[in-house]
Amino acid sequence: MKSVAGLLILGCLLVSPVTALAERADRDKPVAIEADRITVDDAKKLHIFEGNVQLTQGTLQIRAEKLVVTQDADGFQTGVATGGADGLAHFRQKRDGKDEYIEGEAERIEYDGKTDKAQFFLRAQIKSGRDEVRGQYISYDGKTENYLVTSGPAGTVAPPIPGKDNRVRAVIQPRRSPAANPGVGTPAKTAPGTKPPPQE
C-alpha cells in the first residue's frame, strides 16, 4: 500500500482533541491498524477501514466500526470514525507526563488536519483525568485549545423536551487540593523558643 504514511492522520483523530495534553511520544510511534476489510483508492487519496476497526499508536487507541481517511490536493487529511460498541466510536490516550488518560466517544468523530479541529457528534463525551464534558456536539480547536459543547447537533442548542433532560453536562474538578496548598487549613508553624500567636 503506497499511501501507508498517510494513515498517520488516523492518530490525529485522538491526538487533536487533546493536543496540549496527549502523550507527545506517541507521534513517533508506528501506527498499527486492524479491520475486517480495507479499501484503498490512491487516485482519490481515500482509505476505508471497516469492521471492528482498532488503531494503536503508542498509548493512543481508537475503536470504531468504520474509519475513513481522505487527503486533499494540498496534502491535508481528514478522518471520520463512526460506530462501534453501542454505536459509538471510542478513543483513549495517556496524558503527557501524567499517569492518567484522556477518553472520548461519540457516534461520529471527525478531524480536519487543515484547521486542526475535531468534532464529536451525538452522544458525545470527553473525559480528561477527573474532568468530563457531555453533549450532543463537542468541537475542539487544537490551535486555540477552546471547546464548544452544545445540546443540539452541530453547535445548535436543542429546545427543551418534556420528560427528557438534554442539557449539556460538565464536571470540572478543582485544580489544587488543600494538600497542595500549604497554609490553607493548616496551623502556622512557630520558630523554636517563641510562643504561638493567640487563637481568635
C-alpha positions in Angstrom: 0.0 0.0 0.0 1.8 3.2 -1.2 -0.1 5.6 1.0 0.6 4.0 4.3 2.3 7.1 5.5 -0.9 9.0 5.0 -2.6 6.8 7.6 -0.8 8.7 10.4 -3.7 11.1 10.3 -5.7 8.5 12.0 -3.7 9.0 15.1 -4.7 12.7 14.9 -8.3 11.7 15.5 -7.3 11.3 19.0 -4.2 13.5 19.3 -6.0 16.6 18.0 -8.7 16.9 20.7 -6.1 17.0 23.4 -3.0 18.3 21.6 -1.7 20.1 24.6 -2.3 17.1 26.9 -1.6 14.0 24.8 1.4 11.8 25.2 3.9 13.5 22.8 6.0 10.3 22.3 3.0 8.7 20.6 3.6 10.8 17.5 6.9 9.0 16.8 5.4 5.5 17.2 4.3 3.3 14.4 0.5 3.1 13.6 -1.0 -0.4 13.7 -4.5 -0.9 12.3 -6.7 -3.9 12.3 -10.0 -4.3 10.5 -12.1 -6.9 8.7 -11.8 -5.0 5.4 -9.6 -2.3 4.0 -10.3 -0.4 0.8 -7.6 1.9 -0.8 -8.2 4.3 -3.7 -4.8 6.0 -4.3 -6.3 8.1 -7.2 -8.8 9.6 -4.8 -6.5 9.6 -1.8 -9.1 7.6 0.1 -8.6 4.8 2.7 -11.6 3.0 4.2 -11.3 0.6 7.2 -14.4 -1.4 8.1 -15.4 -4.0 10.7 -14.2 -3.9 14.3 -11.5 -1.3 13.5 -8.7 -0.9 16.0 -6.0 1.6 15.7 -3.0 1.8 18.0 -0.1 4.3 18.1 1.8 4.2 21.4 -0.7 4.8 24.1 -3.3 6.0 21.6 -6.2 3.6 20.9 -9.2 4.2 18.5 -12.0 1.7 18.2 -14.8 2.1 15.6 -16.9 0.2 13.2 -15.7 2.3 10.3 -12.8 4.7 9.7 -12.5 6.8 6.6 -9.4 8.9 5.8 -9.1 11.3 2.8 -6.4 13.7 1.6 -6.9 17.0 -0.3 -4.7 18.4 -3.1 -2.5 20.3 -0.5 -1.8 17.1 1.4 -4.1 17.9 4.4 -6.1 15.0 5.6 -9.4 14.4 7.3 -10.6 11.4 9.2 -14.0 10.2 10.2 -14.6 7.4 12.8 -18.1 6.0 13.2 -20.0 3.3 15.0 -18.5 0.6 17.3 -19.6 -0.8 20.6 -23.1 0.6 21.4 -22.9 2.5 18.2 -20.1 4.8 19.5 -16.6 5.4 18.2 -14.1 5.4 21.1 -10.6 6.8 21.7 -8.2 6.7 24.6 -4.7 8.2 25.1 -2.3 8.8 28.0 -1.8 12.4 29.1 1.7 13.7 28.6 3.8 13.4 31.7 0.9 12.2 33.9 -0.4 8.8 34.9 -3.9 9.4 33.6 -5.8 9.1 30.4 -8.0 11.1 28.1 -11.0 9.2 26.8 -13.8 10.2 24.4 -16.7 8.7 22.5 -19.4 9.8 20.0 -21.5 8.3 17.2 -19.2 10.1 14.8 -15.8 11.7 15.4 -14.4 14.0 12.6 -10.9 15.5 12.4 -9.7 18.2 9.9 -5.9 18.3 9.7 -6.0 21.7 7.8 -7.9 23.5 10.6 -6.7 21.3 13.4 -10.3 20.9 14.6 -12.1 17.8 15.9 -15.8 17.4 16.2 -17.8 14.8 18.1 -21.4 14.2 17.0 -24.3 12.7 19.0 -23.9 11.2 22.5 -20.6 12.9 22.7 -18.4 12.7 25.8 -14.8 13.6 26.7 -13.0 12.7 29.9 -9.7 14.2 30.9 -8.4 12.9 34.2 -11.4 13.6 36.6 -12.9 16.3 34.3 -15.8 15.4 32.0 -18.0 17.1 29.4 -21.1 15.7 27.7 -23.4 16.9 25.0 -24.9 16.1 21.6 -22.0 18.0 20.0 -18.4 18.8 21.1 -16.0 20.8 19.0 -12.3 21.3 19.9 -10.0 23.7 18.2 -6.4 22.4 18.6 -4.9 25.8 17.8 -6.8 27.8 20.3 -7.4 24.9 22.8 -11.1 26.0 23.0 -14.1 23.7 23.5 -17.7 24.2 22.4 -20.3 21.8 23.8 -23.9 22.1 22.9 -27.2 20.2 23.5 -28.1 20.1 19.8 -26.4 18.9 16.6 -23.5 20.7 15.0 -23.3 23.6 17.5 -27.0 24.3 18.0 -29.0 24.5 21.2 -31.8 22.0 21.4 -35.2 23.1 22.7 -36.4 21.5 25.9 -38.2 18.2 25.5 -40.8 17.4 28.1 -39.7 14.4 30.2 -36.2 14.4 28.8 -33.1 16.1 30.1 -31.0 17.1 27.1 -28.8 19.8 28.7 -25.0 19.9 28.4 -23.2 18.5 31.4 -19.7 19.3 32.7 -17.8 18.1 35.8 -14.7 20.2 36.4 -12.5 19.3 39.4 -10.6 21.9 41.4 -7.0 22.2 40.1 -5.4 22.5 43.6 -6.2 20.3 46.6 -5.7 21.5 50.2 -2.6 19.3 50.5 -1.1 21.1 47.5 -1.7 24.5 49.1 0.2 24.7 52.4 -1.0 27.4 54.7 -4.7 26.8 53.9 -6.4 25.0 56.7 -3.1 24.1 58.5 -1.8 25.9 61.6 1.1 28.2 61.2 4.5 26.9 62.5 6.3 29.0 65.1 10.1 29.3 65.5 11.7 27.4 68.4 11.6 29.4 71.7 8.7 31.6 70.6 5.1 31.5 71.6 2.4 30.7 69.1 0.0 33.6 68.2 -3.2 33.8 70.3 -6.2 32.0 68.7 -9.1 34.2 67.8 
